[in-house]
Amino acid sequence: MFWTTLFSIGMAQGVFLITLILIRGRKNPMASRLVSVMLFLMILSNLGYLAIRTELLFYIPQVYGLSFGSLFLFGPLLYLYSGSILENGFEWQRKDWLHFLPFMIQAATAIPWFLHDSEDWIAFIQTFLSGNLAVGLYPKIVYAVQNFHLLIYIVLTAQRIRLARHEHLQAKYTVPVSSRIRWLTGLTISLALLLVTVFSMYIFVIAHGKFNPMTNYVYTVVTSGIIYFMAYSFVLNPELITPDFLLKYRTYMPFDGAIGDQYLEKLKSLMDHDKLYVNPDLKLADLAVALGLPPHQVSKLINDKYGKSFTDLVNTYRVQEFIERVNLREYQSRSVFGLALDVGFNSKSAFNSAFKKVTGKTPSEFRHDP
């Protein structure tokens, strides 16, 4: 009863933690999603334990199998997550799906198992709980591959951490790289402990030739411990699990030379390609997050490179977008103010004022000029 209660609390804490991470992790959505999936997998392992130790077994016995194959997921999730909090500009690539190919293969082979009715599942689980479920060749191979697979990704993550110590410590982010490394090292050690536990259970099961229900209990204890560790880390520093890449405050940053060109190109891309200015609620703080700079530095960058304020720059882009659209046939039926709303202005007075300042004419005069 004690352990069942403890695991139930761990599940509830995991769900609550996922909710907080998804809400607070908007500055680094990739890290937020990756760590949330990792937590969800651990919750499933706890749910599987409860399914076979409570009356839930007789209602939805298939729940026990939901966490099968999760070891094929922990490694890639850890590795990709490490990139999302250590590397500024880290993005999900199509090729990243290949990391999950082993899990997809195992999931596909497990489909026939889930098609069995509840009676078959209950009989299977009861045989497992009695200690009489023999270990076949297929599970031996799968468990060996899972262990080796997780080991590879733990090593790859450790290498990424080591490189970050040498290459990224000079980056002065609001959430220091050194803090990210300590947190990530702790998480990696936690999964290494899980690997040691799973490998030890694998050797034990192979030696006895039958599955032992105690292994399910030990596995759940470890995953529950990781959930508690992550929750404890989140309480100590909520920004640490999904840190952004805002630079730490500095009174002055020169935007000449290569540094200035780099940020200028990124700013141009955000405006010309992503068209952030069409968002009527765009604020300096939003642009700062996109650039990875404090707001006061973004203001300085715009002033240095354009000789304008943030508001004037955004309005200039909006006016230029209006001018491009006003002469297109597809927009001929739109009113002047309707087009102004489309390009990001939220009031007629603000539009008229900005348009006059940029072009020297009113919008109506400009539209009807030959």
C-alpha positions in Angstrom: 0.0 0.0 0.0 2.9 2.4 0.8 4.6 1.9 -2.5 1.3 2.1 -4.4 0.6 5.5 -2.7 4.1 6.7 -3.4 4.0 5.8 -7.0 0.5 7.4 -7.4 1.9 10.6 -5.8 4.8 10.4 -8.3 2.4 10.2 -11.2 0.4 13.1 -9.9 3.5 15.1 -9.4 4.7 14.2 -12.9 1.4 15.4 -14.5 1.6 18.6 -12.5 5.2 19.1 -13.5 4.4 18.6 -17.2 1.7 21.2 -17.0 4.0 23.7 -15.4 6.8 23.1 -17.9 4.5 23.5 -20.9 3.1 26.7 -19.4 6.4 28.3 -18.3 8.6 26.8 -21.1 7.3 28.9 -24.0 10.7 30.7 -24.3 12.2 27.3 -25.3 9.3 25.2 -26.6 11.5 22.5 -28.0 13.1 21.8 -24.7 9.7 22.0 -23.1 8.2 19.4 -25.4 11.1 17.0 -25.2 11.4 16.9 -21.4 7.6 16.6 -21.1 7.6 13.5 -23.2 10.3 12.1 -21.1 8.3 12.7 -18.0 5.2 11.2 -19.6 7.0 8.0 -20.3 8.0 7.7 -16.7 4.4 8.3 -15.6 3.4 5.4 -17.9 5.8 3.1 -16.2 4.2 4.0 -12.8 0.7 3.5 -14.3 1.8 0.1 -15.5 2.8 -0.9 -12.0 -0.5 0.3 -10.6 -2.3 -1.6 -13.4 -1.0 -5.0 -12.2 -1.1 -4.3 -8.5 -4.6 -2.9 -8.2 -8.1 -3.6 -9.5 -7.3 -1.7 -12.6 -5.8 -5.0 -13.9 -9.3 -6.4 -14.4 -10.6 -3.3 -16.3 -7.8 -2.2 -18.6 -5.0 -4.7 -18.4 -3.5 -3.4 -21.6 -2.3 -0.3 -19.7 0.6 -2.5 -18.4 2.0 -2.7 -21.9 1.9 1.0 -22.7 5.5 1.6 -21.4 7.0 -1.3 -23.3 9.8 0.0 -25.6 10.2 3.2 -23.7 13.9 2.5 -23.3 14.2 3.1 -27.0 12.9 6.6 -26.4 14.7 7.8 -23.3 18.1 8.0 -25.1 17.1 10.1 -28.1 14.9 12.3 -26.0 17.9 13.0 -23.6 20.3 13.7 -26.5 17.9 16.0 -28.4 17.0 17.8 -25.1 20.6 18.4 -24.3 21.0 20.1 -27.7 17.9 22.3 -27.1 19.3 23.8 -23.8 22.9 24.0 -24.8 22.9 25.1 -28.4 21.4 28.5 -29.4 19.4 28.1 -32.6 18.9 24.3 -32.1 15.9 23.2 -34.3 14.2 19.9 -35.0 15.3 18.4 -38.3 13.5 15.8 -40.3 16.4 13.5 -39.9 15.9 13.6 -36.1 13.0 11.2 -36.6 15.6 8.5 -37.4 16.6 8.5 -33.7 13.2 6.9 -33.0 13.3 4.3 -35.7 14.1 1.4 -33.2 11.1 2.3 -31.1 8.9 2.5 -34.2 10.0 -1.0 -35.2 9.3 -2.5 -31.8 6.0 -0.7 -31.6 5.0 -2.1 -35.0 5.9 -5.7 -33.8 3.9 -5.1 -30.6 0.6 -4.3 -32.4 -0.6 -7.9 -32.5 -0.1 -8.1 -28.7 -2.4 -5.2 -28.1 -5.1 -6.8 -30.4 -5.5 -9.6 -27.9 -8.6 -9.4 -25.7 -8.5 -8.6 -22.0 -8.7 -12.2 -20.8 -5.5 -13.0 -22.6 -3.8 -10.0 -21.1 -5.0 -10.9 -17.6 -3.7 -14.4 -18.0 -0.4 -13.1 -19.3 0.1 -10.7 -16.4 -1.0 -13.3 -13.8 1.6 -15.7 -15.2 4.2 -12.9 -15.0 3.2 -12.1 -11.4 3.5 -15.8 -10.4 7.1 -15.8 -11.6 6.4 -18.5 -14.2 6.7 -16.5 -17.4 9.6 -17.9 -19.4 12.0 -15.6 -21.2 12.1 -16.3 -24.9 14.7 -15.5 -27.4 13.0 -12.5 -28.8 12.7 -10.6 -25.5 16.3 -11.4 -24.8 17.4 -9.8 -28.0 15.2 -6.8 -27.6 16.3 -6.1 -24.1 19.9 -6.4 -25.0 19.5 -4.0 -27.9 17.5 -1.5 -25.7 20.3 -1.5 -23.1 23.0 -0.9 -25.8 20.9 1.7 -27.5 20.4 3.7 -24.3 24.1 3.4 -23.5 25.0 4.9 -26.9 22.8 8.0 -26.3 24.1 8.5 -22.8 27.6 8.6 -24.2 26.6 11.0 -26.9 25.0 13.3 -24.4 28.1 13.1 -22.2 30.2 14.2 -25.2 27.9 17.1 -25.9 28.2 18.2 -22.3 32.0 18.0 -22.5 32.0 20.1 -25.7 29.7 22.7 -24.1 32.2 23.1 -21.2 34.9 24.1 -23.6 33.0 25.9 -26.3 30.0 27.6 -24.8 31.0 28.8 -21.3 31.9 32.2 -22.8 28.3 32.8 -23.7 26.8 35.1 -21.0 23.1 33.9 -21.0 20.7 34.9 -18.3 20.6 31.2 -17.4 24.4 30.4 -17.3 25.8 27.5 -19.4 27.5 26.2 -16.3 24.1 25.8 -14.6 22.6 24.1 -17.6 25.6 21.7 -17.6 25.1 20.8 -13.9 21.4 20.2 -14.4 21.9 18.1 -17.6 24.7 16.2 -15.9 22.4 15.3 -13.1 19.7 14.1 -15.5 22.2 12.1 -17.5 23.4 10.4 -14.4 19.8 9.6 -13.5 19.3 7.9 -16.8 22.6 6.1 -16.4 21.4 4.8 -13.1 18.2 3.6 -14.9 20.4 1.8 -17.4 22.4 0.1 -14.7 19.2 -1.0 -13.0 17.7 -2.3 -16.2 20.9 -4.1 -17.2 21.2 -5.7 -13.8 17.6 -6.9 -14.1 18.3 -8.2 -17.6 21.2 -10.3 -16.3 19.1 -11.6 -13.4 16.3 -12.6 -15.6 18.5 -14.3 -18.2 20.3 -16.2 -15.4 17.0 -17.5 -14.0 15.3 -18.1 -17.4 12.0 -16.5 -16.1 10.7 -13.0 -15.6 10.6 -11.8 -12.0 7.8 -9.4 -11.0 10.3 -7.7 -8.6 12.0 -6.2 -11.7 8.8 -4.3 -12.5 8.8 -2.8 -9.0 12.5 -1.9 -9.1 12.1 -0.2 -12.5 9.2 1.9 -11.2 11.1 2.9 -8.1 13.9 4.3 -10.3 11.6 6.1 -12.7 9.7 7.6 -9.7 13.0 8.7 -8.3 13.8 10.5 -11.5 10.4 12.3 -11.5 11.0 13.5 -7.9 14.5 14.6 -8.9 13.2 16.6 -11.8 10.4 18.1 -9.7 13.0 19.1 -7.0 15.2 20.7 -9.7 12.2 22.6 -11.1 11.3 24.0 -7.6 14.9 25.2 -7.1 15.1 26.9 -10.5 12.0 26.9 -12.7 14.0 28.5 -15.6 16.7 25.8 -15.6 14.7 22.9 -17.2 13.6 25.0 -20.3 16.1 27.9 -20.4 16.0 30.5 -23.1 19.1 32.0 -24.8 18.7 35.7 -23.8 22.1 37.2 -23.2 22.9 38.5 -19.7 22.5 42.2 -19.1 25.5 44.3 -20.2 25.6 48.0 -20.1 27.1 48.2 -23.6 27.6 45.9 -26.6 29.2 47.2 -29.7 27.2 46.2 -32.8 30.0 46.9 -35.3 31.9 44.3 -37.1 30.9 40.6 -37.4 28.7 40.7 -34.3 26.7 43.6 -35.6 26.4 42.0 -39.0 25.2 38.7 -37.5 22.4 40.3 -35.4 21.5 42.6 -38.3 21.0 39.7 -40.6 18.9 37.9 -38.1 16.8 41.0 -37.5 16.3 41.4 -41.3 15.3 37.7 -41.6 12.7 38.1 -38.8 11.2 41.1 -40.6 11.6 40.3 -44.2 11.0 36.5 -44.1 9.0 35.9 -40.9 7.1 39.2 -41.1 6.9 39.7 -37.4 5.6 43.2 -37.9 2.2 42.0 -39.1 1.5 41.0 -35.5 -0.4 44.0 -34.1 0.7 43.1 -30.6 4.4 42.9 -31.4 6.5 44.4 -28.6 10.2 45.1 -28.2 10.4 42.2 -25.6 9.0 39.8 -28.3 11.6 40.8 -30.8 14.3 40.5 -28.0 13.3 36.9 -27.4 13.5 36.1 -31.1 17.0 37.7 -31.4 18.3 36.3 -28.1 19.2 39.7 -26.7 17.9 41.8 -23.8 15.4 44.4 -24.9 17.7 47.4 -24.3 20.3 45.8 -26.6 17.7 45.3 -29.4 16.8 48.9 -29.1 20.5 49.9 -29.4 20.9 47.5 -32.4 18.0 49.2 -34.2 19.3 52.6 -33.4 22.8 51.8 -34.5 21.9 50.1 -37.7 18.8 52.0 -38.8 18.9 55.3 -36.9 15.3 54.6 -35.7 13.4 53.6 -32.7 11.8 50.1 -32.5 8.3 51.6 -33.1 9.5 53.6 -36.2 11.2 50.5 -37.7 8.2 48.3 -37.2 5.9 51.0 -38.7 8.2 51.5 -41.6 7.9 47.8 -42.4 4.2 47.9 -42.1 3.9 50.9 -44.4 6.1 49.2 -47.0 3.9 46.1 -46.8 0.8 48.2 -47.2 2.3 49.9 -50.3 3.2 46.5 -51.8 -0.3 45.2 -51.3 -2.3 48.2 -52.3 -1.3 47.9 -56.0 -2.1 44.2 -56.2 -5.3 43.2 -57.9 -6.2 40.7 -55.2 -6.4 43.6 -52.7 -8.3 46.1 -54.8 -11.6 45.3 -53.0 -10.1 46.0 -49.6 -10.5 49.3 -47.9 -7.5 51.4 -46.9 -8.1 50.7 -43.2 -8.7 47.0 -43.9 -5.3 46.7 -45.5 -3.8 48.7 -42.6 -5.2 46.1 -40.2 -3.8 43.3 -42.4 -0.2 44.6 -42.1 -0.2 45.1 -38.3 -1.7 48.5 -37.5 -4.5 48.4 -34.9 -5.9 51.9 -35.2 -6.6 54.3 -38.1 -4.9 57.2 -36.3 -1.7 55.2 -35.8 -1.7 54.1 -39.4 -2.3 57.6 -40.8 0.4 59.1 -38.6 3.0 56.4 -39.5 2.1 56.5 -43.2 2.5 60.3 -43.3 5.8 60.1 -41.5 7.2 57.4 -43.9 5.9 58.7 -47.2 5.0 62.3 -46.7 1.5 61.7 -47.9 -1.8 60.4 -46.5 -2.8 56.9 -47.4 -5.7 58.1 -49.6 -3.5 60.5 -51.5 -0.9 57.8 -52.1 -3.5 55.3 -53.3 -5.0 57.6 -55.8 -1.8 59.1 -57.2 -1.1 58.1 -60.8 
